[in-house]
Amino acid sequence: MSTLFYGPDGTLRDGWRALAFALGAWVFDGVSGAFRQALALPAALGPCLPAAWFPFLGCLFLTWAFLQLERRPLVSVGLRLGRRWGVEFVLGLLAGAGLMALMALMAYLGGGVQWARDPQAGLGRLTAGGWLYLAVAAREELLFRGYLFQRLERALGARSTLVLTAVLFAGVHWGNPGMAGATRIWASLNIGLAAVLLGLCYLRTRSLALPMGLHLGWNWVQGTLLGFGVSGYPAAGWWIPATDRQVAWLSGGTFGLEASLPCTLVAAAACLLLAWDMGGRKAQVDPLHAGGR
């Protein structure tokens, strides 16, 4: 018998599963932070296991636990590793890097930013930045485009899920440094657009490879290569940007390109292009009903 909480098959409705997962992730964030402090790993392990990897491991365990309750494998959430997964990850990496490079070029041509080479930067900085932002991308995509997104899609449909997760994704960044005044407006809009783009990447492939790669390329080029802040957090880059405060809307200022007009234009165009491409193709098979990829 169908009720508010249970569907016709007697199982908990997907919307409630998504809500339970979101609450669990919130609890796990606090637990992982406390565990990280209590563990006090040796400093030598810092480059190998940066703090950003602990939230990912917690999210991975939480995802596995929720899937176990449904008797589904972890790969069904979009983590079926293989050649195709690797190709999609690399394509996403190149796309994210290209989108961010285009934003930076627009800011430069508009007179909003200049760069100087940091003589202290070496290959180690590029590698460390890549490892750090891989952890960030893996965790945020598993959290926002994994179990949560996929159960919401079954409950609400793709369009409503894209909007809801975009609002949620922007909202969780409101506590980031520099989130005030006009920056908050620009950054919230652009982070929301980025969430829509990443959600479309998942819907296009039914895998987390493409969104994870795009997220990594976006952050790595923005922070580690170009030296901008990443969602408000300072980053030591290969280059040092000098921004013009009078046209901060061109560069995003200290917050990073995610608070700029170029980001709005590029992210919106990418969303429209991907949505148009998907509209011309047959719908992808949902791995929840086909055993995953």
Buried (B, 14 or more C-beta within 10 A) or exposed (E): EEEEEEBEEEEBBBBBBBBBBBEBBEEBBEEBBEEBEEEEEEEEEEEEBBBBBBBBBBBBEBBBEBBEEBEBBBBBBBBBEEEEBEEBBBBBBEBBBBBBBBBBEBBBEBEBBBBEEBEEBEEEBBEBBBBBBBBBBBBBBBBBBBBBBBBBBBBBEBEEBBBBBBEBBBEBBEEBEBBEEEBBEBBBBBBBBBBBBBBBBBBBBBBBBBBBBBBBBBBBBBBBBBBBBBBBBBBBBBBBBEBBEEBBBBBBBBBBBBBBBBBBBBBBBBBEEBBEEBEEEEEBEEBBEEEBB
